[in-house]
Structure formats: structure tokens, C-alpha cells
Amino acid sequence: MVLKNINPIAKKSLFALITAIICTMLIVFIYFWGKPGKIFGIILFTLISIFAVFEFVKSFQLPFWAKVFLSLSSVFVVLTPLNNDFINFINVDNKILTQLPNENWPNPEYSSILIELIQEQFSFSVASVPFIGFPILIILILIPCLFIKDKSKILSSFFTILIIVILISFATKFLLYLTILQFSLILILISSVILTDSLAYFGGKLFGNKIFKRKLAPNISPNKTIEGAIAGFVGSFLFLLLFFWLNYAKINYGFDQGINFGKLSELDPLILLIIIPIIVPIFAILGDLLFSFTKRRQEIKDFSNLIPSHGGLLDRFDSLIMVIFVFGILIAILGAFVQ
């Protein structure tokens, strides 16, 4: 009864704050609990991936067993490849994994493990066979899609589900890696995504349709405005620019204080300073639009009602999924230049 009497904006903000606190506590727990924390993280992110995929596929005209099968297919991605780098990631102490080059240890053994893990994920090997994971995943998803009631939608549904399974599964795997190997960075990325979403919401409420007189994407998400998107982008851009400038200053000007982004400091700080503050808010907005588009095609308002005033897991974390996935691509590409 109490929640029903709360202002909708206050209610939305309240549950956004509660969700952010819970997520932060879980990330801190995974990071500081050592090997048990990493094992817990694998289990947690695997379950999150399964549930998120199930949220997505449950609106498709599929038998229940097919929806469960599709959801479980994400486990194949999260737990593959199970190679020496992944085993080292689990077994080696976090302090050793995150050791930066210094005067006494110029070439730490695991200085590029984040880059290697993400590049290996994109190579998606099974039994040391590169890229074989993709055709296996295609088969795992195609089989249940053949049982869609409307046969004319088999192909479109298959490609949609395949893309979303890869996005969700890869992003949850990268999130685990970043939680351990880039602890400060993952908190900043999550904060920037929340800031983009929040400023876009409040910016739209305050200034929506007052300047540009049209919606951002009326056929996808009628409530989103250009003014809101600009507010979200500018706020997140300035937030990230500040932190990456502090890191740039620390590296290049010898400041004692600053933000340490771990092994990403091996990359040219100017690249990070320019690229990340731009791509994070852009893909946060695009991720929101992508999942809004799929909801409109499936004629649903929310993926579930797990989080009051926010909908399901995907409704709350759609932007973060896209940002983490694209960030993984960025690390894989730039990492090729620093190894």
C-alpha cells in the first residue's frame, strides 16, 4: 500500500537506487572474496545470463521446453572457452592478476590477461578449435526456433534470438572479467550508464519536445525524446571525461592522485580519453533502443515485472549489456596494438 502512494518518479528512483546498491555489493563481494568470489561470480553471471535470455525469448511463440533450451544455450557461451587463461583467471590471486608494470617488475606475467581473455572469447574456441563455438551456438538456437508456431517468422526470430544471446552471454562474461581485472573501471562504467539513463529520463521530462519538437525514435520508443538523449549523452560524457582526464594526468604528468584503470593504462591514454567518453553514452542509448525495438516487435511493454517500476532484468540493464559488449570489442581491437 505504501508503494502505491509514492510518486511514480520517486518510486522509479527508489528502486533504481536499491538495484544499484545490490549490484555494487555483489561486485564488491566477487572482487574481494578471492577465488571463492570468482567461482560465485561465474555461477551468478551464468544464472543472470540464463534468466535474461529467458526474459527475452518468453514472448516468442515457442513451446516452453524450447524457451528453456534457448536460455540454457547461454551457458555454453559463458563457460567457453575453458582454457589455461580462464583457469589462471580463476586460480591466481587478484593482486597478481592486476599487477601493473613497475620498476621492479616491468613485465608482469598477467599484464595482458584481460586482453587475452576477451580476444579468446571472440575466437570462441572449443577443444582448441578456433571459432567452432559459433556454428555450435547457431545449431543450439536454430533447433528450438524450428518449433515456432508461425513458420514465416522462423528465420527472423532465429537471427534476433541469436544476436541477443550473443550480446547477453558475451556481456555477462566480460562483466565478470572486468569486475576482477578492472574493478574501478567497471564501477565507473556502470555509474555512467545509470547516469545516461537517469539524465535522459529527467531531461526528457523537463525539456522533451520543447526544442526539437519531435521524438527520438517514435516508431521504437514513443516516450524517448531527442532532448533527453542529449541530456544523457552530455552528462555521461562529462562524467567519463573527468575520470579519464584524471587518469591521463596521473600517467603523463606524474600526479600522485588520479584514477587507476589497471591494465588499460597500457593503451594510449589519449585514445581512452577521446573514445570511451563518446562511445559509452552513445551505445547506452542505442542498447536501450535495441531492446525497446524488440519489445515493440513482440508487442510487450516490459520483459518481466521483476523490478517494480522498471520491468525485468533486461529492462533495467539493456544499456549496460550493449556498453559492456562494445567495450569488449574495443579492448580486443586496441589490445592488438599493445601486445
Secondary structure, DSSP 8 states (H G I E B T S, - for coil): -TGGGS-HHHHHHHHHHHHHHHHHHHHHHHHHTHHHHHHHHHHHHHHHHHHHHHHHHTTSS--HHHHHHHHHHHHHHHT----HHHHHHHHS-HHHHT----SS-SS-TTTTHHHHHHHHHHHT-BTTBTTTHHHHHHHHHHHHHTT-SSGGGHHHHHHHHHHHHHHHHHHHHHHHHHHHH-HHHHHHHHHHHHHHHHHHHHHHHHHTTSSS-SEEETTTEEEEEHHHHHHHHHHHHHHHHHHHHHHHHHHHH--S-----GGGGGS-HHHHHHHHHHHHHHHHHHHHHHHHHHHHHHT-S-S-SSBTTTBSHHHHHHHHHHHHHHHHHHHHHHHTTT-
